[in-house]
Amino acid sequence: NRVTVIEMAGELAPGTWFQLVDDEMSRIEGHGTKFFTSKRLMKIETDKVIVEDTRSCELMEIPADHVVLSLGVRPVNGLYAALKDRLPQVVAVGDAASSGTIADAVHSAWDCVMKIH
């Protein structure tokens, strides 16, 4: 397969530890993968996607047979909301509190556990 990565941000994997990005890019580069940054996905059609440049607002068509979406995340904390007023102490940790990395999730859980008396 020929792979094209479209990223809305101005850089690939924003907020990711640079050494992880460098390591993964060294594995990906050299296999013909194309990267487009600062592009917003506007439409998926039968044989292409249409993207918009986030700076110039110019539209661009990119051929595609298959599309895999990897979109941003938002906290899912319905269980926390349902329980917070019913129990004496309920704390949301990890992605239920705010989206982040696995390290952020572990740290927030650790901080929570260390406050239990």
Biopython code that builds the backbone (N, CA, C, O; Angstrom):
import numpy as np
from Bio.PDB.StructureBuilder import StructureBuilder

atoms = [
    (1, "ASN", "N", (0.829, -1.190, 0.000)),
    (1, "ASN", "CA", (0.000, 0.000, 0.000)),
    (1, "ASN", "C", (0.869, 1.248, 0.000)),
    (1, "ASN", "O", (1.941, 1.277, 0.606)),
    (2, "ARG", "N", (0.401, 2.257, -0.675)),
    (2, "ARG", "CA", (1.032, 3.572, -0.600)),
    (2, "ARG", "C", (0.262, 4.346, 0.467)),
    (2, "ARG", "O", (-0.966, 4.420, 0.423)),
    (3, "VAL", "N", (0.971, 4.905, 1.401)),
    (3, "VAL", "CA", (0.343, 5.563, 2.546)),
    (3, "VAL", "C", (0.581, 7.062, 2.487)),
    (3, "VAL", "O", (1.685, 7.526, 2.201)),
    (4, "THR", "N", (-0.491, 7.812, 2.766)),
    (4, "THR", "CA", (-0.409, 9.263, 2.881)),
    (4, "THR", "C", (-0.963, 9.646, 4.246)),
    (4, "THR", "O", (-2.060, 9.229, 4.619)),
    (5, "VAL", "N", (-0.206, 10.435, 4.981)),
    (5, "VAL", "CA", (-0.631, 10.906, 6.298)),
    (5, "VAL", "C", (-0.994, 12.381, 6.171)),
    (5, "VAL", "O", (-0.210, 13.193, 5.681)),
    (6, "ILE", "N", (-2.197, 12.704, 6.622)),
    (6, "ILE", "CA", (-2.670, 14.088, 6.591)),
    (6, "ILE", "C", (-2.821, 14.545, 8.030)),
    (6, "ILE", "O", (-3.532, 13.916, 8.814)),
    (7, "GLU", "N", (-2.161, 15.629, 8.379)),
    (7, "GLU", "CA", (-2.178, 16.153, 9.749)),
    (7, "GLU", "C", (-2.648, 17.590, 9.729)),
    (7, "GLU", "O", (-2.125, 18.412, 8.975)),
    (8, "MET", "N", (-3.640, 17.898, 10.560)),
    (8, "MET", "CA", (-4.158, 19.261, 10.611)),
    (8, "MET", "C", (-3.169, 20.219, 11.278)),
    (8, "MET", "O", (-3.101, 21.391, 10.909)),
    (9, "ALA", "N", (-2.414, 19.736, 12.242)),
    (9, "ALA", "CA", (-1.430, 20.582, 12.915)),
    (9, "ALA", "C", (-0.274, 20.889, 11.967)),
    (9, "ALA", "O", (-0.138, 20.269, 10.912)),
    (10, "GLY", "N", (0.533, 21.831, 12.347)),
    (10, "GLY", "CA", (1.665, 22.237, 11.525)),
    (10, "GLY", "C", (2.840, 21.286, 11.575)),
    (10, "GLY", "O", (3.814, 21.467, 10.844)),
    (11, "GLU", "N", (2.768, 20.273, 12.426)),
    (11, "GLU", "CA", (3.842, 19.286, 12.551)),
    (11, "GLU", "C", (3.215, 17.915, 12.808)),
    (11, "GLU", "O", (2.063, 17.812, 13.229)),
    (12, "LEU", "N", (3.985, 16.883, 12.549)),
    (12, "LEU", "CA", (3.504, 15.530, 12.815)),
    (12, "LEU", "C", (3.584, 15.227, 14.303)),
    (12, "LEU", "O", (4.554, 15.593, 14.967)),
    (13, "ALA", "N", (2.575, 14.564, 14.816)),
    (13, "ALA", "CA", (2.527, 14.130, 16.215)),
    (13, "ALA", "C", (2.822, 15.268, 17.195)),
    (13, "ALA", "O", (3.717, 15.144, 18.031)),
    (14, "PRO", "N", (2.080, 16.373, 17.102)),
    (14, "PRO", "CA", (2.351, 17.499, 18.009)),
    (14, "PRO", "C", (2.171, 17.080, 19.462)),
    (14, "PRO", "O", (1.243, 16.349, 19.809)),
    (15, "GLY", "N", (3.073, 17.559, 20.292)),
    (15, "GLY", "CA", (2.991, 17.251, 21.719)),
    (15, "GLY", "C", (3.616, 15.922, 22.096)),
    (15, "GLY", "O", (3.673, 15.583, 23.278)),
    (16, "THR", "N", (4.083, 15.165, 21.119)),
    (16, "THR", "CA", (4.709, 13.875, 21.392)),
    (16, "THR", "C", (6.191, 14.088, 21.641)),
    (16, "THR", "O", (6.820, 14.940, 21.014)),
    (17, "TRP", "N", (6.738, 13.318, 22.551)),
    (17, "TRP", "CA", (8.156, 13.406, 22.882)),
    (17, "TRP", "C", (8.968, 13.247, 21.605)),
    (17, "TRP", "O", (8.793, 12.265, 20.884)),
    (18, "PHE", "N", (9.853, 14.194, 21.314)),
    (18, "PHE", "CA", (10.567, 14.245, 20.035)),
    (18, "PHE", "C", (11.347, 12.974, 19.737)),
    (18, "PHE", "O", (11.471, 12.599, 18.571)),
    (19, "GLN", "N", (11.875, 12.302, 20.749)),
    (19, "GLN", "CA", (12.641, 11.083, 20.496)),
    (19, "GLN", "C", (11.747, 9.957, 19.984)),
    (19, "GLN", "O", (12.181, 9.137, 19.175)),
    (20, "LEU", "N", (10.499, 9.916, 20.452)),
    (20, "LEU", "CA", (9.562, 8.924, 19.934)),
    (20, "LEU", "C", (9.232, 9.209, 18.472)),
    (20, "LEU", "O", (9.173, 8.294, 17.650)),
    (21, "VAL", "N", (9.017, 10.483, 18.159)),
    (21, "VAL", "CA", (8.725, 10.864, 16.782)),
    (21, "VAL", "C", (9.912, 10.523, 15.891)),
    (21, "VAL", "O", (9.729, 9.941, 14.822)),
    (22, "ASP", "N", (11.122, 10.872, 16.311)),
    (22, "ASP", "CA", (12.315, 10.579, 15.514)),
    (22, "ASP", "C", (12.464, 9.083, 15.278)),
    (22, "ASP", "O", (12.796, 8.659, 14.171)),
    (23, "ASP", "N", (12.221, 8.281, 16.309)),
    (23, "ASP", "CA", (12.345, 6.835, 16.203)),
    (23, "ASP", "C", (11.346, 6.269, 15.199)),
    (23, "ASP", "O", (11.704, 5.473, 14.331)),
    (24, "GLU", "N", (10.105, 6.685, 15.327)),
    (24, "GLU", "CA", (9.072, 6.176, 14.414)),
    (24, "GLU", "C", (9.277, 6.671, 12.992)),
    (24, "GLU", "O", (9.088, 5.915, 12.038)),
    (25, "MET", "N", (9.660, 7.927, 12.841)),
    (25, "MET", "CA", (9.878, 8.460, 11.496)),
    (25, "MET", "C", (11.015, 7.717, 10.793)),
    (25, "MET", "O", (10.958, 7.506, 9.582)),
    (26, "SER", "N", (12.038, 7.322, 11.533)),
    (26, "SER", "CA", (13.140, 6.579, 10.911)),
    (26, "SER", "C", (12.660, 5.233, 10.383)),
    (26, "SER", "O", (13.244, 4.698, 9.440)),
    (27, "ARG", "N", (11.609, 4.680, 10.972)),
    (27, "ARG", "CA", (11.049, 3.410, 10.496)),
    (27, "ARG", "C", (10.120, 3.620, 9.297)),
    (27, "ARG", "O", (10.009, 2.751, 8.432)),
    (28, "ILE", "N", (9.464, 4.762, 9.252)),
    (28, "ILE", "CA", (8.464, 5.028, 8.216)),
    (28, "ILE", "C", (9.105, 5.581, 6.946)),
    (28, "ILE", "O", (8.763, 5.171, 5.837)),
    (29, "GLU", "N", (10.028, 6.506, 7.117)),
    (29, "GLU", "CA", (10.663, 7.137, 5.965)),
    (29, "GLU", "C", (11.392, 6.077, 5.145)),
    (29, "GLU", "O", (11.890, 5.092, 5.690)),
    (30, "GLY", "N", (11.449, 6.284, 3.859)),
    (30, "GLY", "CA", (12.109, 5.317, 2.996)),
    (30, "GLY", "C", (11.154, 4.281, 2.422)),
    (30, "GLY", "O", (11.557, 3.440, 1.619)),
    (31, "HIS", "N", (9.894, 4.338, 2.827)),
    (31, "HIS", "CA", (8.894, 3.413, 2.305)),
    (31, "HIS", "C", (7.889, 4.125, 1.409)),
    (31, "HIS", "O", (6.851, 3.562, 1.062)),
    (32, "GLY", "N", (8.195, 5.353, 1.039)),
    (32, "GLY", "CA", (7.335, 6.084, 0.115)),
    (32, "GLY", "C", (6.134, 6.763, 0.757)),
    (32, "GLY", "O", (5.251, 7.246, 0.049)),
    (33, "THR", "N", (6.086, 6.806, 2.080)),
    (33, "THR", "CA", (4.969, 7.473, 2.765)),
    (33, "THR", "C", (5.033, 8.969, 2.496)),
    (33, "THR", "O", (6.095, 9.585, 2.578)),
    (34, "LYS", "N", (3.876, 9.543, 2.175)),
    (34, "LYS", "CA", (3.788, 10.992, 1.963)),
    (34, "LYS", "C", (3.162, 11.619, 3.205)),
    (34, "LYS", "O", (2.258, 11.049, 3.815)),
    (35, "PHE", "N", (3.650, 12.784, 3.563)),
    (35, "PHE", "CA", (3.141, 13.503, 4.731)),
    (35, "PHE", "C", (2.689, 14.898, 4.307)),
    (35, "PHE", "O", (3.399, 15.616, 3.604)),
    (36, "PHE", "N", (1.491, 15.260, 4.753)),
    (36, "PHE", "CA", (0.965, 16.601, 4.525)),
    (36, "PHE", "C", (0.566, 17.174, 5.877)),
    (36, "PHE", "O", (-0.307, 16.628, 6.551)),
    (37, "THR", "N", (1.195, 18.258, 6.271)),
    (37, "THR", "CA", (0.823, 18.919, 7.517)),
    (37, "THR", "C", (0.035, 20.181, 7.196)),
    (37, "THR", "O", (0.016, 20.637, 6.052)),
    (38, "SER", "N", (-0.606, 20.734, 8.196)),
    (38, "SER", "CA", (-1.430, 21.940, 8.049)),
    (38, "SER", "C", (-2.543, 21.741, 7.029)),
    (38, "SER", "O", (-2.881, 22.653, 6.275)),
    (39, "LYS", "N", (-3.109, 20.533, 7.017)),
    (39, "LYS", "CA", (-4.199, 20.216, 6.098)),
    (39, "LYS", "C", (-5.394, 19.688, 6.898)),
    (39, "LYS", "O", (-5.247, 18.787, 7.723)),
    (40, "ARG", "N", (-6.558, 20.250, 6.649)),
    (40, "ARG", "CA", (-7.803, 19.856, 7.314)),
    (40, "ARG", "C", (-8.607, 18.978, 6.359)),
    (40, "ARG", "O", (-8.847, 19.366, 5.216)),
    (41, "LEU", "N", (-9.025, 17.800, 6.817)),
    (41, "LEU", "CA", (-9.853, 16.918, 6.001)),
    (41, "LEU", "C", (-11.227, 17.552, 5.845)),
    (41, "LEU", "O", (-11.893, 17.873, 6.829)),
    (42, "MET", "N", (-11.639, 17.726, 4.601)),
    (42, "MET", "CA", (-12.922, 18.363, 4.322)),
    (42, "MET", "C", (-13.967, 17.365, 3.839)),
    (42, "MET", "O", (-15.144, 17.463, 4.184)),
    (43, "LYS", "N", (-13.513, 16.390, 3.024)),
    (43, "LYS", "CA", (-14.478, 15.479, 2.426)),
    (43, "LYS", "C", (-13.783, 14.189, 2.006)),
    (43, "LYS", "O", (-12.645, 14.201, 1.536)),
    (44, "ILE", "N", (-14.493, 13.074, 2.186)),
    (44, "ILE", "CA", (-14.011, 11.784, 1.709)),
    (44, "ILE", "C", (-14.915, 11.371, 0.551)),
    (44, "ILE", "O", (-16.132, 11.270, 0.709)),
    (45, "GLU", "N", (-14.316, 11.135, -0.603)),
    (45, "GLU", "CA", (-15.068, 10.700, -1.774)),
    (45, "GLU", "C", (-14.639, 9.277, -2.135)),
    (45, "GLU", "O", (-13.766, 8.706, -1.481)),
    (46, "THR", "N", (-15.242, 8.714, -3.159)),
    (46, "THR", "CA", (-15.001, 7.321, -3.531)),
    (46, "THR", "C", (-13.533, 7.018, -3.793)),
    (46, "THR", "O", (-13.034, 5.976, -3.368)),
    (47, "ASP", "N", (-12.841, 7.905, -4.482)),
    (47, "ASP", "CA", (-11.456, 7.620, -4.866)),
    (47, "ASP", "C", (-10.461, 8.707, -4.448)),
    (47, "ASP", "O", (-9.337, 8.757, -4.946)),
    (48, "LYS", "N", (-10.890, 9.570, -3.531)),
    (48, "LYS", "CA", (-10.002, 10.660, -3.116)),
    (48, "LYS", "C", (-10.515, 11.308, -1.837)),
    (48, "LYS", "O", (-11.659, 11.110, -1.427)),
    (49, "VAL", "N", (-9.635, 12.087, -1.222)),
    (49, "VAL", "CA", (-10.046, 12.950, -0.115)),
    (49, "VAL", "C", (-9.766, 14.381, -0.548)),
    (49, "VAL", "O", (-8.879, 14.641, -1.361)),
    (50, "ILE", "N", (-10.530, 15.288, 0.004)),
    (50, "ILE", "CA", (-10.321, 16.709, -0.260)),
    (50, "ILE", "C", (-9.892, 17.340, 1.052)),
    (50, "ILE", "O", (-10.570, 17.206, 2.071)),
    (51, "VAL", "N", (-8.760, 18.028, 1.016)),
    (51, "VAL", "CA", (-8.218, 18.677, 2.203)),
    (51, "VAL", "C", (-8.098, 20.173, 1.942)),
    (51, "VAL", "O", (-8.013, 20.625, 0.800)),
    (52, "GLU", "N", (-8.092, 20.920, 3.035)),
    (52, "GLU", "CA", (-7.933, 22.374, 2.949)),
    (52, "GLU", "C", (-6.679, 22.763, 3.708)),
    (52, "GLU", "O", (-6.467, 22.325, 4.838)),
    (53, "ASP", "N", (-5.857, 23.578, 3.090)),
    (53, "ASP", "CA", (-4.673, 24.091, 3.770)),
    (53, "ASP", "C", (-5.131, 25.037, 4.871)),
    (53, "ASP", "O", (-5.906, 25.958, 4.612)),
    (54, "THR", "N", (-4.664, 24.820, 6.091)),
    (54, "THR", "CA", (-5.135, 25.625, 7.225)),
    (54, "THR", "C", (-4.621, 27.058, 7.196)),
    (54, "THR", "O", (-5.136, 27.915, 7.913)),
    (55, "ARG", "N", (-3.619, 27.324, 6.381)),
    (55, "ARG", "CA", (-3.093, 28.687, 6.296)),
    (55, "ARG", "C", (-3.659, 29.445, 5.102)),
    (55, "ARG", "O", (-4.088, 30.591, 5.231)),
    (56, "SER", "N", (-3.655, 28.800, 3.944)),
    (56, "SER", "CA", (-4.083, 29.504, 2.727)),
    (56, "SER", "C", (-5.550, 29.250, 2.366)),
    (56, "SER", "O", (-6.107, 29.938, 1.511)),
    (57, "CYS", "N", (-6.172, 28.265, 3.013)),
    (57, "CYS", "CA", (-7.555, 27.843, 2.717)),
    (57, "CYS", "C", (-7.695, 27.248, 1.316)),
    (57, "CYS", "O", (-8.810, 27.074, 0.824)),
    (58, "GLU", "N", (-6.578, 26.939, 0.681)),
    (58, "GLU", "CA", (-6.580, 26.323, -0.639)),
    (58, "GLU", "C", (-7.002, 24.855, -0.523)),
    (58, "GLU", "O", (-6.574, 24.152, 0.393)),
    (59, "LEU", "N", (-7.841, 24.398, -1.454)),
    (59, "LEU", "CA", (-8.285, 23.006, -1.458)),
    (59, "LEU", "C", (-7.336, 22.163, -2.301)),
    (59, "LEU", "O", (-6.747, 22.634, -3.274)),
    (60, "MET", "N", (-7.207, 20.886, -1.891)),
    (60, "MET", "CA", (-6.312, 19.968, -2.583)),
    (60, "MET", "C", (-6.964, 18.595, -2.607)),
    (60, "MET", "O", (-7.547, 18.177, -1.606)),
    (61, "GLU", "N", (-6.881, 17.889, -3.718)),
    (61, "GLU", "CA", (-7.402, 16.535, -3.826)),
    (61, "GLU", "C", (-6.249, 15.546, -3.716)),
    (61, "GLU", "O", (-5.215, 15.716, -4.361)),
    (62, "ILE", "N", (-6.429, 14.511, -2.896)),
    (62, "ILE", "CA", (-5.422, 13.471, -2.736)),
    (62, "ILE", "C", (-6.076, 12.134, -3.055)),
    (62, "ILE", "O", (-7.061, 11.770, -2.412)),
    (63, "PRO", "N", (-5.551, 11.385, -4.038)),
    (63, "PRO", "CA", (-6.136, 10.092, -4.382)),
    (63, "PRO", "C", (-6.118, 9.150, -3.170)),
    (63, "PRO", "O", (-5.161, 9.143, -2.395)),
    (64, "ALA", "N", (-7.189, 8.352, -3.017)),
    (64, "ALA", "CA", (-7.259, 7.421, -1.892)),
    (64, "ALA", "C", (-8.223, 6.276, -2.213)),
    (64, "ALA", "O", (-9.350, 6.501, -2.655)),
    (65, "ASP", "N", (-7.763, 5.057, -1.983)),
    (65, "ASP", "CA", (-8.631, 3.890, -2.113)),
    (65, "ASP", "C", (-9.289, 3.559, -0.777)),
    (65, "ASP", "O", (-10.426, 3.091, -0.733)),
    (66, "HIS", "N", (-8.561, 3.806, 0.312)),
    (66, "HIS", "CA", (-9.040, 3.542, 1.669)),
    (66, "HIS", "C", (-8.644, 4.712, 2.554)),
    (66, "HIS", "O", (-7.626, 5.362, 2.319)),
    (67, "VAL", "N", (-9.454, 4.977, 3.573)),
    (67, "VAL", "CA", (-9.176, 6.064, 4.500)),
    (67, "VAL", "C", (-9.281, 5.523, 5.914)),
    (67, "VAL", "O", (-10.269, 4.882, 6.271)),
    (68, "VAL", "N", (-8.259, 5.782, 6.716)),
    (68, "VAL", "CA", (-8.273, 5.434, 8.132)),
    (68, "VAL", "C", (-8.274, 6.754, 8.896)),
    (68, "VAL", "O", (-7.377, 7.579, 8.725)),
    (69, "LEU", "N", (-9.282, 6.945, 9.736)),
    (69, "LEU", "CA", (-9.373, 8.190, 10.501)),
    (69, "LEU", "C", (-8.751, 8.007, 11.877)),
    (69, "LEU", "O", (-9.034, 7.032, 12.574)),
    (70, "SER", "N", (-7.922, 8.931, 12.250)),
    (70, "SER", "CA", (-7.364, 8.987, 13.591)),
    (70, "SER", "C", (-7.581, 10.416, 14.055)),
    (70, "SER", "O", (-6.799, 11.313, 13.741)),
    (71, "LEU", "N", (-8.643, 10.614, 14.798)),
    (71, "LEU", "CA", (-9.063, 11.962, 15.166)),
    (71, "LEU", "C", (-8.679, 12.278, 16.591)),
    (71, "LEU", "O", (-8.316, 11.380, 17.351)),
    (72, "GLY", "N", (-8.754, 13.518, 16.957)),
    (72, "GLY", "CA", (-8.462, 13.940, 18.317)),
    (72, "GLY", "C", (-9.383, 13.263, 19.326)),
    (72, "GLY", "O", (-10.394, 12.662, 18.961)),
    (73, "VAL", "N", (-9.023, 13.369, 20.572)),
    (73, "VAL", "CA", (-9.802, 12.729, 21.625)),
    (73, "VAL", "C", (-10.397, 13.774, 22.552)),
    (73, "VAL", "O", (-9.881, 14.882, 22.698)),
    (74, "ARG", "N", (-11.479, 13.389, 23.160)),
    (74, "ARG", "CA", (-12.116, 14.206, 24.188)),
    (74, "ARG", "C", (-12.357, 13.311, 25.389)),
    (74, "ARG", "O", (-12.574, 12.110, 25.230)),
    (75, "PRO", "N", (-12.324, 13.873, 26.580)),
    (75, "PRO", "CA", (-12.605, 13.053, 27.759)),
    (75, "PRO", "C", (-14.001, 12.440, 27.694)),
    (75, "PRO", "O", (-14.970, 13.094, 27.312)),
    (76, "VAL", "N", (-14.074, 11.183, 28.072)),
    (76, "VAL", "CA", (-15.352, 10.492, 28.207)),
    (76, "VAL", "C", (-15.500, 10.219, 29.699)),
    (76, "VAL", "O", (-14.847, 9.325, 30.238)),
    (77, "ASN", "N", (-16.348, 10.978, 30.356)),
    (77, "ASN", "CA", (-16.432, 10.870, 31.813)),
    (77, "ASN", "C", (-17.870, 10.757, 32.304)),
    (77, "ASN", "O", (-18.225, 11.296, 33.353)),
    (78, "GLY", "N", (-18.688, 10.053, 31.537)),
    (78, "GLY", "CA", (-20.084, 9.856, 31.932)),
    (78, "GLY", "C", (-20.220, 9.116, 33.250)),
    (78, "GLY", "O", (-21.097, 9.443, 34.050)),
    (79, "LEU", "N", (-19.370, 8.125, 33.492)),
    (79, "LEU", "CA", (-19.431, 7.379, 34.751)),
    (79, "LEU", "C", (-19.092, 8.295, 35.925)),
    (79, "LEU", "O", (-19.753, 8.254, 36.962)),
    (80, "TYR", "N", (-18.068, 9.114, 35.757)),
    (80, "TYR", "CA", (-17.710, 10.080, 36.793)),
    (80, "TYR", "C", (-18.895, 11.011, 37.094)),
    (80, "TYR", "O", (-19.238, 11.236, 38.255)),
    (81, "ALA", "N", (-19.501, 11.538, 36.055)),
    (81, "ALA", "CA", (-20.636, 12.454, 36.229)),
    (81, "ALA", "C", (-21.796, 11.765, 36.938)),
    (81, "ALA", "O", (-22.478, 12.379, 37.758)),
    (82, "ALA", "N", (-22.018, 10.498, 36.627)),
    (82, "ALA", "CA", (-23.130, 9.762, 37.242)),
    (82, "ALA", "C", (-22.871, 9.442, 38.712)),
    (82, "ALA", "O", (-23.816, 9.331, 39.493)),
    (83, "LEU", "N", (-21.610, 9.293, 39.099)),
    (83, "LEU", "CA", (-21.286, 8.863, 40.462)),
    (83, "LEU", "C", (-20.841, 9.975, 41.401)),
    (83, "LEU", "O", (-20.925, 9.806, 42.618)),
    (84, "LYS", "N", (-20.378, 11.091, 40.887)),
    (84, "LYS", "CA", (-19.740, 12.111, 41.725)),
    (84, "LYS", "C", (-20.636, 12.647, 42.840)),
    (84, "LYS", "O", (-20.137, 13.001, 43.908)),
    (85, "ASP", "N", (-21.942, 12.714, 42.613)),
    (85, "ASP", "CA", (-22.841, 13.225, 43.645)),
    (85, "ASP", "C", (-23.465, 12.114, 44.482)),
    (85, "ASP", "O", (-24.228, 12.389, 45.408)),
    (86, "ARG", "N", (-23.148, 10.866, 44.164)),
    (86, "ARG", "CA", (-23.750, 9.730, 44.862)),
    (86, "ARG", "C", (-22.801, 9.063, 45.846)),
    (86, "ARG", "O", (-23.232, 8.285, 46.697)),
    (87, "LEU", "N", (-21.519, 9.362, 45.735)),
    (87, "LEU", "CA", (-20.516, 8.749, 46.603)),
    (87, "LEU", "C", (-19.694, 9.846, 47.260)),
    (87, "LEU", "O", (-19.594, 10.952, 46.728)),
    (88, "PRO", "N", (-19.100, 9.548, 48.422)),
    (88, "PRO", "CA", (-18.358, 10.593, 49.137)),
    (88, "PRO", "C", (-17.119, 11.099, 48.405)),
    (88, "PRO", "O", (-16.772, 12.275, 48.517)),
    (89, "GLN", "N", (-16.461, 10.238, 47.670)),
    (89, "GLN", "CA", (-15.263, 10.704, 46.963)),
    (89, "GLN", "C", (-15.131, 9.964, 45.633)),
    (89, "GLN", "O", (-14.912, 8.753, 45.607)),
    (90, "VAL", "N", (-15.264, 10.687, 44.553)),
    (90, "VAL", "CA", (-15.096, 10.142, 43.207)),
    (90, "VAL", "C", (-14.149, 11.084, 42.474)),
    (90, "VAL", "O", (-14.337, 12.300, 42.480)),
    (91, "VAL", "N", (-13.130, 10.508, 41.843)),
    (91, "VAL", "CA", (-12.138, 11.315, 41.143)),
    (91, "VAL", "C", (-11.978, 10.778, 39.725)),
    (91, "VAL", "O", (-11.837, 9.570, 39.532)),
    (92, "ALA", "N", (-11.997, 11.645, 38.757)),
    (92, "ALA", "CA", (-11.717, 11.270, 37.372)),
    (92, "ALA", "C", (-10.212, 11.383, 37.146)),
    (92, "ALA", "O", (-9.599, 12.386, 37.508)),
    (93, "VAL", "N", (-9.630, 10.367, 36.555)),
    (93, "VAL", "CA", (-8.199, 10.361, 36.251)),
    (93, "VAL", "C", (-8.002, 9.979, 34.788)),
    (93, "VAL", "O", (-8.934, 9.536, 34.116)),
    (94, "GLY", "N", (-6.791, 10.156, 34.315)),
    (94, "GLY", "CA", (-6.469, 9.772, 32.945)),
    (94, "GLY", "C", (-7.303, 10.529, 31.939)),
    (94, "GLY", "O", (-7.614, 11.706, 32.125)),
    (95, "ASP", "N", (-7.666, 9.832, 30.856)),
    (95, "ASP", "CA", (-8.429, 10.476, 29.788)),
    (95, "ASP", "C", (-9.837, 10.856, 30.204)),
    (95, "ASP", "O", (-10.484, 11.646, 29.517)),
    (96, "ALA", "N", (-10.327, 10.315, 31.308)),
    (96, "ALA", "CA", (-11.641, 10.733, 31.806)),
    (96, "ALA", "C", (-11.578, 12.160, 32.345)),
    (96, "ALA", "O", (-12.581, 12.873, 32.350)),
    (97, "ALA", "N", (-10.395, 12.570, 32.797)),
    (97, "ALA", "CA", (-10.224, 13.927, 33.314)),
    (97, "ALA", "C", (-9.805, 14.889, 32.190)),
    (97, "ALA", "O", (-10.396, 15.957, 32.026)),
    (98, "SER", "N", (-8.796, 14.502, 31.431)),
    (98, "SER", "CA", (-8.353, 15.294, 30.289)),
    (98, "SER", "C", (-7.520, 14.402, 29.390)),
    (98, "SER", "O", (-6.792, 13.530, 29.865)),
    (99, "SER", "N", (-7.631, 14.624, 28.092)),
    (99, "SER", "CA", (-6.876, 13.777, 27.169)),
    (99, "SER", "C", (-5.392, 14.090, 27.298)),
    (99, "SER", "O", (-4.993, 15.229, 27.539)),
    (100, "GLY", "N", (-4.595, 13.052, 27.131)),
    (100, "GLY", "CA", (-3.152, 13.214, 27.253)),
    (100, "GLY", "C", (-2.443, 11.924, 26.908)),
    (100, "GLY", "O", (-2.953, 11.099, 26.150)),
    (101, "THR", "N", (-1.278, 11.765, 27.465)),
    (101, "THR", "CA", (-0.467, 10.580, 27.211)),
    (101, "THR", "C", (-0.694, 9.543, 28.300)),
    (101, "THR", "O", (-1.335, 9.826, 29.312)),
    (102, "ILE", "N", (-0.169, 8.345, 28.090)),
    (102, "ILE", "CA", (-0.263, 7.311, 29.114)),
    (102, "ILE", "C", (0.475, 7.763, 30.374)),
    (102, "ILE", "O", (0.060, 7.446, 31.488)),
    (103, "ALA", "N", (1.557, 8.496, 30.196)),
    (103, "ALA", "CA", (2.292, 9.007, 31.365)),
    (103, "ALA", "C", (1.418, 9.971, 32.162)),
    (103, "ALA", "O", (1.426, 9.934, 33.393)),
    (104, "ASP", "N", (0.665, 10.834, 31.479)),
    (104, "ASP", "CA", (-0.250, 11.750, 32.166)),
    (104, "ASP", "C", (-1.297, 10.966, 32.954)),
    (104, "ASP", "O", (-1.616, 11.313, 34.091)),
    (105, "ALA", "N", (-1.829, 9.909, 32.341)),
    (105, "ALA", "CA", (-2.853, 9.100, 33.002)),
    (105, "ALA", "C", (-2.295, 8.433, 34.251)),
    (105, "ALA", "O", (-2.938, 8.437, 35.300)),
    (106, "VAL", "N", (-1.112, 7.865, 34.142)),
    (106, "VAL", "CA", (-0.494, 7.184, 35.295)),
    (106, "VAL", "C", (-0.206, 8.184, 36.404)),
    (106, "VAL", "O", (-0.439, 7.893, 37.577)),
    (107, "HIS", "N", (0.294, 9.347, 36.047)),
    (107, "HIS", "CA", (0.593, 10.370, 37.064)),
    (107, "HIS", "C", (-0.680, 10.844, 37.766)),
    (107, "HIS", "O", (-0.683, 11.013, 38.986)),
    (108, "SER", "N", (-1.751, 11.057, 37.019)),
    (108, "SER", "CA", (-2.985, 11.523, 37.657)),
    (108, "SER", "C", (-3.559, 10.449, 38.568)),
    (108, "SER", "O", (-4.096, 10.766, 39.629)),
    (109, "ALA", "N", (-3.456, 9.188, 38.174)),
    (109, "ALA", "CA", (-3.928, 8.097, 39.035)),
    (109, "ALA", "C", (-3.053, 7.992, 40.279)),
    (109, "ALA", "O", (-3.566, 7.805, 41.383)),
    (110, "TRP", "N", (-1.747, 8.111, 40.112)),
    (110, "TRP", "CA", (-0.812, 8.059, 41.248)),
    (110, "TRP", "C", (-1.119, 9.180, 42.240)),
    (110, "TRP", "O", (-1.201, 8.946, 43.446)),
    (111, "ASP", "N", (-1.286, 10.381, 41.730)),
    (111, "ASP", "CA", (-1.592, 11.515, 42.608)),
    (111, "ASP", "C", (-2.889, 11.262, 43.384)),
    (111, "ASP", "O", (-2.973, 11.567, 44.573)),
    (112, "CYS", "N", (-3.872, 10.717, 42.723)),
    (112, "CYS", "CA", (-5.157, 10.429, 43.365)),
    (112, "CYS", "C", (-4.996, 9.398, 44.472)),
    (112, "CYS", "O", (-5.513, 9.578, 45.575)),
    (113, "VAL", "N", (-4.282, 8.324, 44.179)),
    (113, "VAL", "CA", (-4.096, 7.243, 45.153)),
    (113, "VAL", "C", (-3.302, 7.740, 46.360)),
    (113, "VAL", "O", (-3.588, 7.347, 47.491)),
    (114, "MET", "N", (-2.326, 8.584, 46.135)),
    (114, "MET", "CA", (-1.480, 9.077, 47.225)),
    (114, "MET", "C", (-2.246, 10.010, 48.163)),
    (114, "MET", "O", (-1.785, 10.268, 49.275)),
    (115, "LYS", "N", (-3.393, 10.516, 47.744)),
    (115, "LYS", "CA", (-4.203, 11.395, 48.597)),
    (115, "LYS", "C", (-5.240, 10.639, 49.404)),
    (115, "LYS", "O", (-5.922, 11.229, 50.242)),
    (116, "ILE", "N", (-5.370, 9.334, 49.163)),
    (116, "ILE", "CA", (-6.352, 8.541, 49.916)),
    (116, "ILE", "C", (-5.834, 8.322, 51.329)),
    (116, "ILE", "O", (-4.680, 7.943, 51.529)),
    (117, "HIS", "N", (-6.692, 8.563, 52.294)),
    (117, "HIS", "CA", (-6.295, 8.396, 53.703)),
    (117, "HIS", "C", (-6.774, 7.079, 54.232)),
    (117, "HIS", "O", (-6.538, 6.758, 55.397)),
]
sb = StructureBuilder()
sb.init_structure("model")
sb.init_model(0)
sb.init_chain("A")
sb.init_seg("    ")
for serial, (resi, resn, name, xyz) in enumerate(atoms, 1):
    if name == "N":
        sb.init_residue(resn, " ", resi, " ")
    sb.init_atom(name, np.array(xyz, "f"), 0.0, 1.0, " ", f" {name:<3s}", serial, name[0])
structure = sb.get_structure()
